[in-house]
Amino acid sequence: MLRLADRMSQLGQESAFEVLMRARALEAQGRHVIHLEIGEPDFDTPANVVEAGCRALRNGATHYTPPAGISELRRAIAEQASRTRKHAVDPAQVVVTPGAKPIMFFVILALAQPGREVILPDPAFPIFESMVNFTGATAVHLPLREERGFAFDVDELRTLVNDRTVLLILNSPQNPTGGMLERSDLAAVAALCAERDIPVLSDEIYDHLVYDGEFASISEFAGMSTAERTIILNGFSKTYAMTGWRLGYGIMPVSLAEQVTLLMINSNSCTAAATQWAGLEALTGPQESVEAMVAAFAARRELIVAGLNALPGVSCVYPRGAFYAFPNIRGTGMDSRTCADFFLHEAGVACLSGASFGPSGEGYLRLSYANSEANIREALERMGAALGNIGSHRVSEGNAGSGPGYSL
Ligand SMILES: Cc1ncc(COP(=O)(O)O)c(C=O)c1O
């Protein structure tokens, strides 16, 4: 009989993968489903990047690399970060990982333990809380406010900080809301964290996907450089449409980079060699494909926000970055889970319950607009029709999952 360690019960799921599997099961029964659940660009990796990866393989990049990454890529990451984050970054601060997720995993593992607290946004990417729980530390929720464009209130953050706080997690532009932190908010958070000596894990994976205003990093502010107490998490999955390559990185104080490298040695040994060479081309080669992708997302954002606001009982603030819309669906009379099930079964549109990102996500859905304009249009039409039918149409419990039934 297998005796699992207690901590395994603390690991959570990522609802995007769960819903994807349920949608695939419906497709296997012949249903047509439009996928607005999964958070990955629908574009292919730029051809020059693919070619660099293939070339690297042909040239013998088939061996282990140093655990923290090849020096060429670490240097390029440090140079780009020095330029864009407005403080000097040393390549020794950079650890390259298979995707950005391991940075989350390793940094939380390195800092959190029972008796310590980690403050994280609510709603947020579910892996943050899953990892905090896994370490036995306590996850402290910092609610995001729709009326503030899904930013949090810095005064509220102040009340959550105490002597047990070992990490604050930020994510701007944000998954799942598309919200962004204003420079003024970042300045206030930076002052608080510098004064209280609280490290920040700043998830900046959507830094290039900004449609309103300009991206800013907390690491630009006094006392918060990556040599002091900001850990930048970033990667190639979103900006360069490289989700399947698995390539990300962290930039952090050298003393922590050494510990994270130790975790790399104990887990992956290193990130795939050819993937790293492809990443170097992505960073240093032509950027036109990124610009084209961002322009496409910007047009889709207009389409989806206008379409959602036209649905009865639904309202949606403009997401400023990433590729997610986070509409308020309270006016439909359904809770988030019921509403997501309803759209999957009655409209053939897969999207995620806001509540799967944290308690403050109740009353919202997350829709990814990393899909074609034609599919987004069709999804909105089908959602409108399903909501229009709701009065005349009783949805059977079998169809509706565990929801209480629908009323407007
Ligand atoms: C906020 C956030 N951070 C990190 C990641 C992980 O990215 P990667 O594919 O590089 O592991 C995601 C992916 O969805 C994300 O939304």
The ligand as a MOL file (V3000), in Angstrom:
LIG
                    3D

  0  0  0     0  0            999 V3000
M  V30 BEGIN CTAB
M  V30 COUNTS 16 16 0 0 0
M  V30 BEGIN ATOM
M  V30 1 C 1.1160 34.3940 -13.8060 0
M  V30 2 C 1.8520 33.2620 -14.4260 0
M  V30 3 N 3.0880 32.9820 -14.0200 0
M  V30 4 C 3.7770 31.9590 -14.5460 0
M  V30 5 C 3.2450 31.1450 -15.5060 0
M  V30 6 C 4.0490 29.9420 -15.9690 0
M  V30 7 O 4.6510 30.0730 -17.1960 0
M  V30 8 P 5.5960 28.9370 -17.8080 0
M  V30 9 O 4.8390 28.3300 -18.9440 0
M  V30 10 O 6.8100 29.6750 -18.2810 0
M  V30 11 O 5.9410 27.9380 -16.7600 0
M  V30 12 C 1.9730 31.4000 -15.9720 0
M  V30 13 C 1.3560 30.5110 -16.9840 0
M  V30 14 O 0.1890 30.4900 -17.2210 0
M  V30 15 C 1.2500 32.4990 -15.4290 0
M  V30 16 O 0.0140 32.7970 -15.8360 0
M  V30 END ATOM
M  V30 BEGIN BOND
M  V30 1 1 1 2
M  V30 2 1 2 3
M  V30 3 2 2 15
M  V30 4 2 3 4
M  V30 5 1 4 5
M  V30 6 1 5 6
M  V30 7 2 5 12
M  V30 8 1 6 7
M  V30 9 1 7 8
M  V30 10 2 8 9
M  V30 11 1 8 10
M  V30 12 1 8 11
M  V30 13 1 12 13
M  V30 14 1 12 15
M  V30 15 2 13 14
M  V30 16 1 15 16
M  V30 END BOND
M  V30 END CTAB
M  END
